[in-house]
Amino acid sequence: MPVQYLDYQYVDGELSPFYYVLKLFKGEVDWDKHTFYFDLMVPIRSEEYSEIDENLINYGVQISELIINKDYPHKLGINLSALKKRISFDIHDPSVIEQFILYAPDVMGVVGVLPQEQRMEFMINA
C-alpha cells in the first residue's frame, strides 16, 4: 500500500492542497497489469510547504489516467497502460518510479463522483 499524503502549496496567498502524492514501495506496482488500484483513505497532511522529495523519481499522473471501478468501491485506479505509453518518452524502465504525483483537485473531483454505497431490497412473491 503506498504512503499517501497531501502536499500543500500557496495558492492565492493561502496554503491549499495541491498535490496528492503516492510514495511507492519497491516492486509495489506490477507494470504487467493494466491497472494499479490503491485504497482511498485520508492521506497524511503535509505540515510543511512542499514536502515532495526531489531525490525520488517522481512521475505525474493525469486525470485521464484515473480509473473508477464499481467492483472496487473504496479504491482508485491508475491506468498503467496509458501511463506506460506516456512514460516511454521520458523513462525507459517504469519500475524505477518511486512516487506518483497527482493534482489534488483532480483526485478530489474524481472521489466526489464515486457512487455512495447503495443497497436495494426487494421481495419476490412466489
Short mmCIF file of the C-alpha atoms (twelve columns), coordinates in Angstrom:
data_MODEL
# 
_entry.id   MODEL 
# 
loop_
_atom_site.group_PDB 
_atom_site.id 
_atom_site.type_symbol 
_atom_site.label_atom_id 
_atom_site.label_alt_id 
_atom_site.label_comp_id 
_atom_site.label_asym_id 
_atom_site.label_seq_id 
_atom_site.Cartn_x 
_atom_site.Cartn_y 
_atom_site.Cartn_z 
_atom_site.pdbx_PDB_model_num 
ATOM 1   C CA . MET A 1   0.000   0.000   0.000   1 
ATOM 2   C CA . PRO A 2   1.583   3.312   -0.997  1 
ATOM 3   C CA . VAL A 3   2.059   6.023   1.584   1 
ATOM 4   C CA . GLN A 4   -0.408  8.755   0.646   1 
ATOM 5   C CA . TYR A 5   -0.129  12.391  1.567   1 
ATOM 6   C CA . LEU A 6   -1.355  15.777  0.504   1 
ATOM 7   C CA . ASP A 7   1.290   18.259  -0.453  1 
ATOM 8   C CA . TYR A 8   0.266   21.852  0.201   1 
ATOM 9   C CA . GLN A 9   1.250   24.863  -1.887  1 
ATOM 10  C CA . TYR A 10  0.399   28.528  -1.582  1 
ATOM 11  C CA . VAL A 11  -2.454  29.410  -3.946  1 
ATOM 12  C CA . ASP A 12  -3.705  32.997  -3.886  1 
ATOM 13  C CA . GLY A 13  -1.878  33.539  -0.608  1 
ATOM 14  C CA . GLU A 14  -3.455  30.535  1.131   1 
ATOM 15  C CA . LEU A 15  -1.878  27.167  1.854   1 
ATOM 16  C CA . SER A 16  -4.048  24.711  -0.095  1 
ATOM 17  C CA . PRO A 17  -3.860  21.017  -1.029  1 
ATOM 18  C CA . PHE A 18  -2.092  20.958  -4.363  1 
ATOM 19  C CA . TYR A 19  -0.614  17.508  -4.961  1 
ATOM 20  C CA . TYR A 20  -1.819  14.082  -3.894  1 
ATOM 21  C CA . VAL A 21  1.343   12.016  -3.586  1 
ATOM 22  C CA . LEU A 22  1.639   8.227   -3.608  1 
ATOM 23  C CA . LYS A 23  5.026   7.175   -2.280  1 
ATOM 24  C CA . LEU A 24  5.589   3.679   -3.645  1 
ATOM 25  C CA . PHE A 25  7.453   0.769   -2.145  1 
ATOM 26  C CA . LYS A 26  9.926   -1.064  -4.389  1 
ATOM 27  C CA . GLY A 27  8.071   -3.570  -6.580  1 
ATOM 28  C CA . GLU A 28  4.649   -2.375  -5.410  1 
ATOM 29  C CA . VAL A 29  3.397   -1.599  -8.909  1 
ATOM 30  C CA . ASP A 30  3.032   -4.598  -11.212 1 
ATOM 31  C CA . TRP A 31  3.681   -2.919  -14.554 1 
ATOM 32  C CA . ASP A 32  2.460   -6.035  -16.398 1 
ATOM 33  C CA . LYS A 33  -1.078  -5.312  -15.206 1 
ATOM 34  C CA . HIS A 34  -3.455  -2.859  -16.861 1 
ATOM 35  C CA . THR A 35  -4.409  -1.026  -13.655 1 
ATOM 36  C CA . PHE A 36  -2.847  -0.208  -10.296 1 
ATOM 37  C CA . TYR A 37  -5.505  0.170   -7.591  1 
ATOM 38  C CA . PHE A 38  -4.886  1.816   -4.245  1 
ATOM 39  C CA . ASP A 39  -7.152  2.203   -1.237  1 
ATOM 40  C CA . LEU A 40  -8.743  5.590   -0.833  1 
ATOM 41  C CA . MET A 41  -8.001  6.833   2.634   1 
ATOM 42  C CA . VAL A 42  -7.496  10.100  4.375   1 
ATOM 43  C CA . PRO A 43  -3.970  10.979  3.324   1 
ATOM 44  C CA . ILE A 44  -1.296  12.264  5.648   1 
ATOM 45  C CA . ARG A 45  -1.454  16.043  5.665   1 
ATOM 46  C CA . SER A 46  1.803   17.697  4.860   1 
ATOM 47  C CA . GLU A 47  2.567   20.101  7.680   1 
ATOM 48  C CA . GLU A 48  5.165   21.986  5.712   1 
ATOM 49  C CA . TYR A 49  5.132   23.783  2.424   1 
ATOM 50  C CA . SER A 50  6.018   21.308  -0.326  1 
ATOM 51  C CA . GLU A 51  7.378   18.092  1.092   1 
ATOM 52  C CA . ILE A 52  7.790   16.428  -2.304  1 
ATOM 53  C CA . ASP A 53  11.111  14.628  -2.164  1 
ATOM 54  C CA . GLU A 54  13.011  15.745  -5.249  1 
ATOM 55  C CA . ASN A 55  15.579  12.982  -4.630  1 
ATOM 56  C CA . LEU A 56  12.987  10.359  -5.561  1 
ATOM 57  C CA . ILE A 57  11.974  9.572   -9.113  1 
ATOM 58  C CA . ASN A 58  8.552   11.203  -9.426  1 
ATOM 59  C CA . TYR A 59  6.043   10.920  -12.229 1 
ATOM 60  C CA . GLY A 60  2.801   12.831  -12.666 1 
ATOM 61  C CA . VAL A 61  -0.488  11.035  -13.220 1 
ATOM 62  C CA . GLN A 62  -3.089  12.849  -15.308 1 
ATOM 63  C CA . ILE A 63  -6.806  12.877  -14.549 1 
ATOM 64  C CA . SER A 64  -7.440  10.926  -17.767 1 
ATOM 65  C CA . GLU A 65  -5.343  8.073   -16.315 1 
ATOM 66  C CA . LEU A 66  -7.512  7.687   -13.206 1 
ATOM 67  C CA . ILE A 67  -9.992  4.818   -13.132 1 
ATOM 68  C CA . ILE A 68  -13.135 4.298   -11.095 1 
ATOM 69  C CA . ASN A 69  -14.305 0.687   -10.977 1 
ATOM 70  C CA . LYS A 70  -17.620 -0.240  -9.342  1 
ATOM 71  C CA . ASP A 71  -16.103 -3.585  -8.339  1 
ATOM 72  C CA . TYR A 72  -13.613 -1.705  -6.135  1 
ATOM 73  C CA . PRO A 73  -15.766 0.976   -4.487  1 
ATOM 74  C CA . HIS A 74  -13.142 2.162   -1.996  1 
ATOM 75  C CA . LYS A 75  -10.234 2.175   -4.409  1 
ATOM 76  C CA . LEU A 76  -8.980  4.441   -7.126  1 
ATOM 77  C CA . GLY A 77  -7.105  3.055   -10.104 1 
ATOM 78  C CA . ILE A 78  -4.323  4.316   -12.309 1 
ATOM 79  C CA . ASN A 79  -4.392  3.170   -15.923 1 
ATOM 80  C CA . LEU A 80  -0.883  1.729   -16.216 1 
ATOM 81  C CA . SER A 81  -1.253  1.043   -19.944 1 
ATOM 82  C CA . ALA A 82  -1.861  4.717   -20.701 1 
ATOM 83  C CA . LEU A 83  0.777   5.821   -18.211 1 
ATOM 84  C CA . LYS A 84  3.398   3.483   -19.711 1 
ATOM 85  C CA . LYS A 85  2.835   4.975   -23.172 1 
ATOM 86  C CA . ARG A 86  3.481   8.451   -21.817 1 
ATOM 87  C CA . ILE A 87  6.369   7.331   -19.605 1 
ATOM 88  C CA . SER A 88  8.168   5.684   -22.512 1 
ATOM 89  C CA . PHE A 89  9.104   9.143   -23.807 1 
ATOM 90  C CA . ASP A 90  10.862  10.024  -20.543 1 
ATOM 91  C CA . ILE A 91  11.805  6.810   -18.727 1 
ATOM 92  C CA . HIS A 92  12.906  3.527   -20.274 1 
ATOM 93  C CA . ASP A 93  12.016  1.363   -17.230 1 
ATOM 94  C CA . PRO A 94  8.855   2.479   -15.366 1 
ATOM 95  C CA . SER A 95  9.699   0.289   -12.370 1 
ATOM 96  C CA . VAL A 96  12.219  2.917   -11.251 1 
ATOM 97  C CA . ILE A 97  9.385   5.355   -10.400 1 
ATOM 98  C CA . GLU A 98  9.235   5.901   -6.649  1 
ATOM 99  C CA . GLN A 99  6.330   8.340   -6.392  1 
ATOM 100 C CA . PHE A 100 3.198   9.121   -8.348  1 
ATOM 101 C CA . ILE A 101 2.129   12.743  -8.148  1 
ATOM 102 C CA . LEU A 102 -1.490  13.591  -8.845  1 
ATOM 103 C CA . TYR A 103 -3.062  17.029  -8.927  1 
ATOM 104 C CA . ALA A 104 -5.102  17.125  -5.695  1 
ATOM 105 C CA . PRO A 105 -8.171  18.879  -7.182  1 
ATOM 106 C CA . ASP A 106 -8.349  16.124  -9.834  1 
ATOM 107 C CA . VAL A 107 -8.342  13.409  -7.171  1 
ATOM 108 C CA . MET A 108 -10.893 15.244  -5.036  1 
ATOM 109 C CA . GLY A 109 -13.101 15.725  -8.099  1 
ATOM 110 C CA . VAL A 110 -12.946 12.050  -9.025  1 
ATOM 111 C CA . VAL A 111 -13.550 10.965  -5.433  1 
ATOM 112 C CA . GLY A 112 -16.547 13.305  -5.358  1 
ATOM 113 C CA . VAL A 113 -18.243 11.383  -8.161  1 
ATOM 114 C CA . LEU A 114 -17.669 7.960   -6.618  1 
ATOM 115 C CA . PRO A 115 -21.038 6.356   -6.004  1 
ATOM 116 C CA . GLN A 116 -22.128 6.085   -2.421  1 
ATOM 117 C CA . GLU A 117 -22.879 2.581   -1.220  1 
ATOM 118 C CA . GLN A 118 -26.311 1.674   -2.472  1 
ATOM 119 C CA . ARG A 119 -28.398 -1.200  -1.319  1 
ATOM 120 C CA . MET A 120 -31.676 -2.264  -2.841  1 
ATOM 121 C CA . GLU A 121 -34.002 -4.605  -1.038  1 
ATOM 122 C CA . PHE A 122 -36.893 -6.294  -2.695  1 
ATOM 123 C CA . MET A 123 -39.176 -9.243  -2.078  1 
ATOM 124 C CA . ILE A 124 -40.190 -11.788 -4.640  1 
ATOM 125 C CA . ASN A 125 -43.709 -13.113 -4.241  1 
ATOM 126 C CA . ALA A 126 -43.932 -16.728 -5.254  1 
# 
